[in-house]
Amino acid sequence: YINNLIEAGIFVKIYGTGWNIEDVNPLYKFKTIIPVHGNNYYRCLREGRINLAFLSELNEDVYTRRSFEIPGMGGLMLSERTKELVSFFEEGKEAFFFNTKDELLKTVNLLLANKDIQVQVRNSAKIKSFNSGYDLDSRVKKLVSELNTIYEDNKYYNNVQ
């Protein structure tokens, strides 16, 4: 997918770990792939015009932590499409999705040509993330609540026997 964008003349910058620079198209303008952590990670999410989000086939991901970090930080997410992600974020309003290289390229070109869409989607996604409790604190509270419910159910069940 990334090589296809590079071949089409799209300026791409790759961050993170697990990438092999040898696999990247020779037209790639950078000679290294930089991992980013902490505040630099969040700065990259906010400042990137488009943040591509790929899912692990090995893990059979239908979403990842980045699926919530990018919109939550006010980034514009363009991700592989899954029914789960489409249920979290409205396509074209809060995020964009793709299934094929051609769809990815077409969407990237649309977004790069229209700064207004970029701004609207960023704002809508950030609001959606906040209002829907997609932040880490809200997710932890929900997990603790569910664990407490399981504990209470088991406590009752164990006392009945």
N, C-alpha and C positions, 0 to 999 in steps of 0.2 A: 504494500500500500504506500509506504513512504517513498520507495524508489519510483513508483508511478508518479507521485507528486513532483519529485525532483526532476524526472524526465520531462514533465510538462512545464518546467520552469518555475514552479512554486518554491519560494524561499522557505526552507524547513530547517528548524534547529531541534536536534534530538538531545534530550536530557535523560538521565537515569542510569540504571545499572542493568547488566545482562545483555547489553547490545554489543554486537561484534562489528566494529568499524569496517572490517573486510567485507561484510555483507551489504554495506550501504553503497549506493550508486556512486561511481567515481566523480560525478558532477557535484556531489555534496560539498559545500563550501568550507566545511570545518574538518579538521584532521583528528579531532578527538570528540568523544561524547562525555559530557560532564555530568556527574551525579550532583544533585542539589538536595540540600537538607535544611530543615528548620525554616527560618525566615526567608532564605533564598528560594525555597520550594514554593512558599506561598506567594512571594513576589512574582515568580515565573507564572504561576496560575493567573494572577491578576493582570499581569502585563502582556501575556501572550495574546495575540489577536484571535487565534483559534487554538484550543487545546484538544489534541487528538487523544482519545481514550481507547486503548485496545484491551481486549479481554483475553484471559489465558484459556486456550483450548485444552491444555493439559489439565488444568483445574476445573474445566467445564464451567467457568465463570459466566454468570448472567448479569453481574455487575461487580464492581470493585469499590474499594474505599475512594479511589479517584472519582468514581461516578458521583460522589456526593461532595468531595472536596472541591472539585473544579467549580460547580455551580455555587456552592456555599461561599466560596471566596470571590465570587463575582466574575469568574472566568466563563468563557464561552466554550461549552463542551460539544465536541463532535465525536460521537462514539459509535462503535459497532452497535447495531440495533438488536435489542432483545425485547420480548414482550414485557419483561420485568422493568426494564429501563423506561420503556414507553409508558408504563403505568405510573412511574414516579414523576416523569417530566413530559410535559406536552410538547410534541414534536413541532418544531418551527416557531414555538413561542418561548420555551424554556431551555431547549437543547435541540441539537440536530443529530441525526443518526444516518448510518449508511450500511448497506449490505455488500456492495460491490466496489471495485476500484473506480469504475466509471461514475457511480453515484457519489463516491467520496470526492472525486475531482470536480464534478459539477457543483456540489455543495460548497466546497472550498472556494471556487470561483465566484459563486453567488455571494458568499459572505465577504470575501475580500473586496468585492465591488460595491458593497452597501454597508457603510459604517453605521447607518441608522439601525439596521437590523441587528448588528453586533451589539450596540448599546442597549436596545430594547430587550434582547434575549438575555444579556448579562444581568440586567436589572430584574427581569421577571424571574430568572432562575434563582437569584440570591433571595428574593422575597419568598419564592416557593420553598426553598430549602429551610429558611427560618420558620415560616408559618407551618410547615409540615413536620417539624421536629427532626430534620435530617442531620442535625448537628450531633457531635459526639456526646455531649452532656445529655441531650434528650434520649439518644439511643441507649446510653448506659442506664439511665433512669428506667426506661422501658424494660431492659433486660433484668434489672434488679427487681422490678415489680413482678415480672413473669416468674422469676426464680422464687420470690416470696410466695406467690400463688401455688407453685408446685410444692414448695416446702409445707405450706399450710394444708394442702390437700393430702400430702403424704403423712403429715403429723396426725391428721384426723383418721386416715385410713389405718395407720399403724396402731393407734390407740383403740380402735374398734376391735381389732383382733385380740 
